[in-house]
Amino acid sequence: MIDPDSEKFPAKLQYRIFTSPAFLDLKPASKMILILMYYEIKFKKFGSKKKWLPLNEDNIVLPYKEIRHRIKYTDKTIWTSIQDLMAHGFINIRSYGGRAKGDFTIYMIKADWQNWEVGSVVYQSRTSKRVGFQTGGRGG
């Protein structure tokens, strides 16, 4: 059941993010996936002034299948975009999925893009290959 006090919208995707050197350095596909991740943040009104506060910035689930459905990217483009977002400090991986069907990678939205400098890598995946549930007998 949908909570009537919960909303999903990219309210935290602020102008200063769009104008940051880290964002401007991202590949176009990475920017699109970042926007999709921000759309996955759920907000709820709290307090007497009904201020919107994020509920799940450190618990974003956005499977490759969902990204493919929404913006038609290949798995390779998705994987390289996620690596790009991590390197620039926009996201990190909280837990790796892919051990069984329905076991998804959980991402965290991070603000470490503010400390990114040209040539630096803020976060790096623990693997050099895509982690995730795979079908059709392909290796990871």
C-alpha positions as CSV (number, residue, x, y, z in Angstrom):
1,M,0.0,0.0,0.0
2,I,1.3,3.5,-0.9
3,D,1.8,5.8,2.1
4,P,-0.1,9.0,1.2
5,D,2.5,11.1,3.0
6,S,5.4,9.7,1.0
7,E,6.5,11.1,-2.3
8,K,9.2,10.3,-4.8
9,F,10.7,13.3,-6.6
10,P,14.3,14.6,-7.2
11,A,14.0,17.4,-4.7
12,K,17.6,17.0,-3.6
13,L,19.1,17.2,-7.0
14,Q,20.1,20.8,-6.5
15,Y,21.5,23.4,-8.9
16,R,24.9,23.3,-7.2
17,I,25.2,19.6,-8.2
18,F,24.5,20.4,-11.9
19,T,27.2,23.1,-11.9
20,S,29.8,21.2,-10.0
21,P,33.1,20.2,-11.8
22,A,32.3,16.6,-10.9
23,F,28.9,16.6,-12.5
24,L,30.2,18.4,-15.6
25,D,32.9,15.8,-16.0
26,L,30.4,12.9,-16.0
27,K,29.5,11.0,-19.2
28,P,26.0,11.7,-20.5
29,A,24.8,8.2,-19.6
30,S,26.1,8.6,-16.0
31,K,24.1,11.8,-15.6
32,M,20.9,10.0,-16.7
33,I,21.5,7.2,-14.3
34,L,22.2,9.6,-11.5
35,I,18.9,11.3,-12.2
36,L,17.1,7.9,-12.1
37,M,18.8,7.2,-8.7
38,Y,17.6,10.5,-7.3
39,Y,14.1,9.6,-8.5
40,E,14.3,6.6,-6.2
41,I,14.7,8.6,-3.1
42,K,11.5,8.6,-1.0
43,F,10.6,11.6,1.1
44,K,8.2,12.0,4.0
45,K,6.8,15.1,5.7
46,F,7.9,15.5,9.3
47,G,7.3,18.0,12.0
48,S,4.8,20.7,12.5
49,K,6.1,22.6,9.4
50,K,5.8,19.4,7.3
51,K,9.4,19.6,6.1
52,W,10.3,16.9,3.5
53,L,13.1,14.6,4.7
54,P,14.7,11.8,2.7
55,L,14.0,8.3,3.9
56,N,16.3,6.1,1.9
57,E,19.4,7.9,0.5
58,D,21.5,5.1,1.7
59,N,19.2,2.3,0.5
60,I,18.7,2.9,-3.3
61,V,17.7,-0.2,-5.3
62,L,17.9,0.4,-9.0
63,P,18.4,-2.9,-10.9
64,Y,20.0,-3.0,-14.3
65,K,16.7,-4.4,-15.7
66,E,14.9,-1.3,-14.5
67,I,17.5,1.0,-16.1
68,R,17.3,-0.9,-19.3
69,H,13.5,-0.6,-19.3
70,R,13.5,3.1,-18.6
71,I,16.4,4.4,-20.7
72,K,17.4,1.5,-22.9
73,Y,21.1,1.4,-22.0
74,T,23.2,-1.8,-22.4
75,D,24.6,-3.6,-19.3
76,K,28.1,-2.4,-20.3
77,T,26.9,1.3,-20.4
78,I,25.1,0.9,-17.1
79,W,28.2,-0.7,-15.5
80,T,30.6,2.0,-16.8
81,S,28.2,4.7,-15.7
82,I,28.0,3.4,-12.2
83,Q,31.8,3.2,-12.0
84,D,31.8,6.8,-13.3
85,L,29.4,7.9,-10.6
86,M,31.4,6.2,-7.9
87,A,34.7,7.7,-9.1
88,H,33.2,11.2,-9.0
89,G,31.7,10.7,-5.5
90,F,28.0,10.7,-6.3
91,I,27.2,7.2,-5.2
92,N,28.8,4.3,-3.4
93,I,27.7,0.7,-3.0
94,R,26.3,-0.3,0.3
95,S,26.0,-4.0,-0.5
96,Y,26.6,-6.0,-3.6
97,G,23.8,-8.1,-5.0
98,G,23.8,-10.8,-7.6
99,R,24.1,-13.9,-5.5
100,A,20.6,-15.0,-6.3
101,K,17.7,-13.8,-8.4
102,G,16.1,-10.9,-6.6
103,D,19.3,-10.0,-4.7
104,F,20.0,-6.5,-5.9
105,T,22.9,-4.1,-5.3
106,I,22.1,-1.4,-2.9
107,Y,23.5,2.1,-3.6
108,M,24.0,5.1,-1.4
109,I,23.7,8.6,-2.6
110,K,26.8,10.5,-1.4
111,A,27.9,14.1,-1.3
112,D,31.6,13.4,-1.8
113,W,31.4,14.9,-5.3
114,Q,32.1,18.2,-3.6
115,N,35.6,16.9,-2.9
116,W,36.3,15.4,-6.3
117,E,39.2,16.8,-8.3
118,V,40.2,16.1,-11.9
119,G,42.0,12.8,-12.1
120,S,40.9,11.6,-8.7
121,V,38.8,8.5,-7.9
122,V,36.5,8.9,-4.8
123,Y,35.1,5.4,-4.7
124,Q,35.9,2.3,-6.7
125,S,34.0,-1.0,-7.2
126,R,35.5,-4.0,-5.4
127,T,35.3,-5.9,-8.7
128,S,36.5,-5.2,-12.2
129,K,33.4,-6.9,-13.6
130,R,29.7,-6.2,-13.3
131,V,28.1,-7.7,-10.2
132,G,24.5,-8.7,-10.6
133,F,22.1,-11.6,-11.4
134,Q,22.8,-12.8,-14.9
135,T,20.9,-15.0,-17.2
136,G,21.7,-16.9,-20.4
137,G,24.9,-18.5,-19.1
138,R,27.0,-15.4,-19.3
139,G,29.8,-15.0,-16.8
140,G,30.2,-11.9,-14.6
